[in-house]
Amino acid sequence: MVEGAHQSGANSGAAVDTDLVRSAMRGDERAFTEIVNSVADRFLGVAHRILRDAALAEDAVQQALLSAWRDLPDLRDPAKFDGWAYRLLIHACYMEARKRKRWHPATIVRSIAEPTAPDLIVGIVERERLERGFERLSVEHRAVLILTYYIDLPSEQVAEALDIPVGTVYSRLHRAQQALRGALEADGRLPHPPEPAQAIE
């Protein structure tokens, strides 16, 4: 299940239908099941990339979906379900990360190495090297990179998901890029220093 989610890519998922959200908000379990089916692979892909552990990712997704079902009646705008649900997922990932003092990377980063990422990591063909660098990042830095480059969310939605101001998204993303650069350089295997990352619009 995790590998399938990774291969399909989380950014391929469409927004959840607002009619389904409205029905689920009224307690319709069948509607909520449809919502779960539409977001589960996406959420699992995000959680796995942040936590680097399949079991922790599954626990985080389960917790996020349970929280969504419990708190859904309090959601004010059904159209904002996606950002709201991502915020629950990121929070669940943070909680799971605190349970694990040491990271155990399970898979190779895929989407972060795609051409949509900054020049810092575009050209790096050895994904295991990128994996080692990504492993050294904090969970907060992983989250902002995943939401920006894997999910391809606009900065406003990243801010909503992380529950931080948009300006903080830009600064955290910049620090995450710098941290990844430093981790890759510390690896000692880069043939030459990477080009500076593209400016964030």
N, C-alpha and C positions, 0 to 999 in steps of 0.2 A: 504493500500500500504506500509506504513512504517513497520507495523508488519510483513508483508510478507518478506520484505527485511531483517529484523532482523532474522527471522527464517531461511532463506536460507543461510545467511552468505556471506559477501562480498568476502571472499577469494576463493569462488567457481567459480568466474567469470574468463573467459579466456581473454587473451589480445585481443584488438580490431584488426580486420583484416586490414593489412596495405593497401590492395587494396581499401578497403572502405575509408580509410583515404585519400589516393591519390585522389580518386574521389571527396570526400567532399572538399578537398583543391582546386579543380577546380570549386567549386560552385555547385556540385551535391547535391541538397536538399534531394533527396531520399536516397542517401548514408549516409548523415548525420543523417537522421531519423533512419536508421538502427543502426548507432553508438549509438544514444541516447537510443534506445530500449535495446541495449546490456549493457549499463553502468548505466542506471537510477537507478535500484534497488541497485546496489553496492554503487553508490554515495550517495543515500539517507540513506543507512545503516551507512555509514561513517559519514555523516553530522549529523545524528540524535544522534549518540553516542558522537560526539564532543560537540554538542550544547545542547543536553538534552531537546530539544523542537521540536515537529513535524512541527509546522508552520515555525519556523526559518530554520529548515533543508530543507524543501521544497523550501523556498526562496533562500537558499544558492545554492542548486542544480540547480535551474532555472537560477540563475545569472551565475554560472559556465558554464553551457551549452550555454548560450547566448554569454558569452565571448569566449568560444571555437569556436563557429560558426563565430564570428566576426574576431578573430585573427588566425583562422586556416590557411589562406593563408601564414602567416608568419612563420609557423612551418617548420623548415629546414629538419628534418628527420621524416618521417611518422612512423618509427619503435619506435620512442620515444613518441608517442601520449599519452600513458597511464600515464607516469610520468608527462608529461606536463599538462595533464588534471587534474591529482590529485593536482598539484600545484595550478591550477585555483580554484579547489574546496576548498582547504585549505584556500586560500586567501579569498574566498567568506565566509567561515565559520568565519574567523577572523572578517570580516566586519560585519556580522550579530551579532557576539558576542558583539561587541562594542555598538550595538543598545540596548542590554538588560543588564541592570545594575545588575539585580538579576536573578539567575538561577531558572528555574522551571522544575525539573526533571520529565519526563513523563513515563519512562520505566525503567525496571531493567536491569543492565548490564548483558549480557549473555556471549559473546565471551571472554571478558577479564578474566573470571573465568575458562576458559577451560584449560586443561593440558599444552597447549603450552605457557602459561604465566609463569612468574618466580615463585619460591617457595613462594615468599612473599604472593601471593594470591591464590596459588593452594589449598587447604585444607579448604578454607573459604566457608562454605556451605550456610550461610545466605546471599543471594544476596542483600537483602535490606541494610545490613551493608556495603557491597562493594559499593552499589549505593551511600550511604551517603558519603563515603570516596571519591569516584570518582567525586561527585558533587563539592567537595571543591578544586579540582585541577584547575589550570589555563587552559585556552583553548589551550595554547601551549603544556602543559604537556599531556592533553587529546589527542591532535593530534598525538604526537609521540608514545604514547601507542597504539592508535587505528591503526595507519599505521603499527606498528611493530607486534602487536599480533592479531589484528582482520583481517587486510588485509594480514598479513604475508609477507610484502615486505622486500627484502634485504636492508641493511643499505644504500647502494648507491642510491637506488630508493627512500628511505625515505628522504635522503638528497636532492634529486632532487625535490621531492614533496614539501618539506618545504623550499626549496631554501636556504639551509645552508650547510656548509662543513660536511663531514662524521664524522669527529672528534666531531663536535658539536652535531650530532645525538647521539653519545655514551654518551656524558656528559649530554645532556638534558634528555635522557632516564634514566640515573642513578638518576638524580635529580627528575624525575617524579616518579620513584619507591620509592625514599626516601619520597617524599611528600605524596604519597599514604600510605606508611607505617605510617607516622606521623598522617595522617588523621584518619586512622583506629585505631591507638592507642589512639588518642584523643577521639574517640567515646566511649571509656571506657568499651567496651563489649568483647574485645578479652580475651579468657580464659588464654592465655599466649602469650608472645611476639613472633612474627613470626620469622621463620628462616631467615637468611640473603638471599638476592636474589642471584640467580646464576650469576656468572661472565659473562659479555658480551664478547662473542668471537669477 
